[in-house]
């Protein structure tokens, strides 16, 4: 088992928070970048064993390649999480179809699959799904509001750990004496043992009592790292606030106009590779105004306008008039 190792992200960090400021997250679970190698003694034919190893290794490599492409293709964390979820759902469907036609050589191989292989991939899907909803529902306003929201998400992780404390202790201690109950299909469910059921686990051929809980444990570890990085970035933003003048200028235009300016600054990278939510928080503090927290919806509404950037167009016209120049047609 590899769970004892700390769950980390796939970026290089000079210090905590640096990765969040770059806006790039590549989550990984222990061993997720290693190919699956079978170390269980085997009496089956080499052909059957090679089929299992070949499929899982190939699926792993293909999925990792697609996820790396997604991480480098999308600026928005919401878009990256949605795209990554689709890739992982497809990979799990392929894995499920393979297992439906595969015969494990013995109970040890079956336990290893449902205790390590499947939860490793499932955990990343759970992570990206949760990140998607966390980002989508993240409030944009005063830093205290955002901090309370992030701490609330951390509290949910703690509550899940308490509800499944018995299984947490079993899994993290690397115990094996109950593996036949937790990780063999068709095993008798022990009274009082809690388990989770997800969409990929409704088929008895592709699910056991404990594999979904292992996946959730691994996913929650990645989520905790992600949320703590978010809080670090927020703390840095707070440290900038004393630099603001005691009496701030208040934005007199509409929120829709400020949203145009926000997305224009973000799209042109005037402040470098800064996350959109951080830039939005900064503008709200500078101009003493609160914007809509659902920035994806705001951008979608802007796309539907007949005139997508009326405020920016008026700014350009006002400056040209002051310069006694005319816009070239």
N, C-alpha and C positions, 0 to 999 in steps of 0.2 A: 504493500500500500504506500501511497505517496502523500497522504493527507497531512502528515506531520510537518511537512515543509510549509513555509508561509506562502500564502496566495499573493501573487504579485501581478503587476501589469508589464506588458511587453515593451516598455519604453525605458530608456536610460535616464536616470534622474541624478542630477548633481546635488539637489536638495529637495526636500519634500515640497510639493506644490508646483515644482517647475513643469512637470508634465501637464498638469491641469491648465497652466497658463498657455501652453502651446495648443490646447484644444484637441490633442490627439490621445486617444485611449485605445490600447490593444490589450484587452483582458486575457489572461491565461490562467489555467489551473495547473497545479503541479503535474508535470509530465505531459502537458497538452502539446508540446512541441517535440515530443519523442514518439517514434514509431512504436507500435505495439509488438512486443516480443514475448512469445510464449515460453515460460520457464517451467511449466507443469509437466512432470513425467508423462509420456504418452505411449499408449499401446496401439493407437490407431495407425492407419496408413499415412505415409508422408504426404500423399496427395491431398487427403482431407485436411490435414493440418495446414499445409501450404495454402489451401483455398481460403481458410479463415484469415490467416496472416496477410495474404495478398489483398483480400478485399478490404480489410480494416485499415491497412497501411495506405492503400491507394485512396480510399475515401478520406482518410485523414489529410493526406497531402493535397488532394484536390480542394478540400474545404478550406484548409489554411491558406492556400494560394488565392482563393476567391475572397476570403476575409481580409487579407493584406491589401488586395486591390481596392476593396471597399474603404478601408481606413485611409487610403491615399486619394480617394476620388471625391469624397463628400466633406464639405466644411462643417455642416451642421451635424451635431451629435444625434439629433432626432433622426435625420436621414440615414446616418451610418447605422444606428441601432435598428431601424426598420429594415434596411437592406441586409444587414447581417442576420437578422431573424429569419428572413426568407431563405437565405442560403443554408442556415442550420436546420430549418424545418425540412428542407429538401433532403439534406444529408441524413437526417434521422429517419425519414420515410424510406430511403434506400437501405439504411441499416436494418430497419424493421422488416423490409421485404426479404433481405438476405437471411435474417434469422428465422423467418417463417419456413424457409426451405433447407435450413442447416440443422444437422444433428450434432449436438455437443458430444465429444468423445467420452466425457465422464462428468460427474457432478462438480469436480474441482474447476474444470474449464467453464462450466456454466456459472458457477459462483463468481469467478474472476470477471466474466463478461458483465454480469449485473451489478457487481460491486465496484468495478473500476472503469471498464470500457464505455458502457452506455452512459453512466452518470457524468463522465468527463465531457461528453458532447452535449448531453441534456443541460448541464449546468450553464454552459455558455449561452444556450438559447434562453434559458430562464433569466440570465443576467441581462442580455440585450433587451428582452421584453420589458423587464423592470426599469432599465435605464430609459427606454423609450417613454414609458408612462411617467416616470419621474421628471424627465425634461419637459414633457408636454404639459404637466400640471404645475411646474415650478412657478411660484409667484415672482413677478418682477415688481419690485417696490423697495421699501426700506430694507437695508441689510438685516435688520433684526427679524423682519418677517421671513426672509429667505432662510436665515439661520434656524429659526424655529421649525420651518418646514423640513429642513435637512435633518435636524435632530429628531423630528417625529419619525422620519424614515428609518433612522438608526434604532429608534425605540421598537419599531416593528420587527427588526431583525432580532433584537434581544428577546422580545416576546415569543417569537418562533423557537428560539433556542431553549427558552424555559419550558415551553409546551412539549418539546421533544428532547428534554434533558437526558432521559434514560438512553435514547438512541445515540445522542451526541457522545455520551460517555463511552458507549460501546464502540462506536466507530473511531473516535479519536484515540482510544487506547489500543487500537489495532487488534482488538479481540477477534476471535474466530469461532468460538464455541457455539454461537447462535447463527452462524452463516447459513446453515441448511434451512433455517426458518425464514431468514430475511432475504436470501438471494437465490433460492431455487423456485422455479415455477411450480405451481400446484402444491407448494408446501402448506401445511396446516397453519392457519393464522392463530398466533397465540393471543389469548385474552389480554386486553389492556395495552397491546402494542399499537401505537399510532402510526399511520402511514398516510402519505399523500397520493392522490391519483391525478394525473395530468392527461391531456388528450392523447399522448402517445402511449399511455399505460392502461388504456381501457381494454386492450387485447391481451388475453391471458398468455398468449405465446410470446409477447414482448414486454412482460411486466412481472415483477415480483413484489413482495411486501415492502422491501426496503430500498430498492434502487432509486425511486423518486425522492426519498428523503435524503439520500446521499447527494443526489444532484442539487437539491435545495440547499444543503449545507455548503457545498462548494460554491454555488451561485451567491449565497449570502456573504461568503467570505470576500468574493470579488466586489459585491455591492458595498460592503463596509469600506473597502479601500477607496472605491469611487466616491462615496459620500464624504469621507474624511478629506479627500483631495479637494472636493468642492468647498468644504468648510475652510480649508487652508487658503484657497483663492479668495474666499469671502473675507477672511481675516486680513489679508493683504489689502483688499479694497477698503476695509475699515481704517487701516493705518494711514491711508491717503486723505481721509476726511478732514483732519485738523488743518490741512493745507488750504482748505476752502475758506473764503472770507466769511466772517461771522454773519454778515448780511449778504445773502445770495440774491442774484437777479432772478426774477421769476419769468418763466416763459409765458409770453402773452399770446402766442399763436395757438392753434388747435393741436390736440394730441396727434391727429392725423398728419399734420405738417411736420411735427417733431419725429414721427415715425419715418417719414420720407428721408429726413436728414440722417436719422439713425442708420437706416439701411444703406444709404449712399456712402456714409463714412465706413461702414463695415465692408461694403462691396469693394471700395477702393483701397481698403487696408491702410487708411490714414494713420492708424495707431498700431500697425503691425498685425501679427497673428493673434489677436485678442478675441476670446469667445464673445459671441453676440450678446449673451446675457450680461456679461461683465460690462460691456460697452453701454448697454441699456441702463444698468444700474448707475454707471458713472454720469450719464447725461441727466438722469433723474435727480441725482444729488446736485449737480451743477446748476440745473435750471429749476430746481424746486418744483417738480411736477411728477405725477405718477402715471406710468404708461400701462397699457394692457399687458397682462402677464403672458398671454398666449401669442408669442411673436410669430409663430408659424401661420396662425390664422390671420394675423395682421398682414403678413406678406401675401397670403392668398387673396385677401380682399383687395389689396393694391393691384394685383394682376388683373382683376376683373373690371377695373375702372376703364372708362373710355379714354380718359387722359391719365396715364399711370403716375405722372410726377408733376402735378400742377404747381405745387409749392416750389420745387426746385427750378421749374421753368420761370416762375415769377422772380425768384432770387437772381437768376441770370439776367432777366430783363431789367431789373432794378439796377444791377451793377453796370450793365451796358449803358443805361440811360445816364447814370452818374458820370461815366467815362465819356459820354457823348459819342458813343459808338452804336452801331446797329448790328444785329445778329446777321451773319452771312446766311443767305438762302441757297 
